[in-house]
């Protein structure tokens, strides 16, 4: 019985790996479907953590867009 469960987990993990690879094959500015770096897209969809790709709080000390929207909604609610 545990053997069947192990195979199902493995199949699901492979399914999600292939799904993410298919979804992200056009990331990083090109078609990486057959490229040797396509395996990197599964765990790291962003190629770097520079100021353009990374979190705005880290580099500009500015709130993210979601935080800005939340603050605006809160101000409108109490105004």
Residue pairs with C-beta under 8 A, 6 or more apart in sequence:
17 42
20 41
20 42
21 33
21 38
21 39
21 41
21 42
24 32
24 41
24 42
24 45
25 31
25 32
25 33
25 38
25 41
26 32
27 41
27 45
27 47
28 37
28 41
28 47
32 38
32 41
46 53
46 54
47 53
48 54
49 58
51 59
51 60
55 64
56 62
56 63
56 64
57 63
57 64
63 71
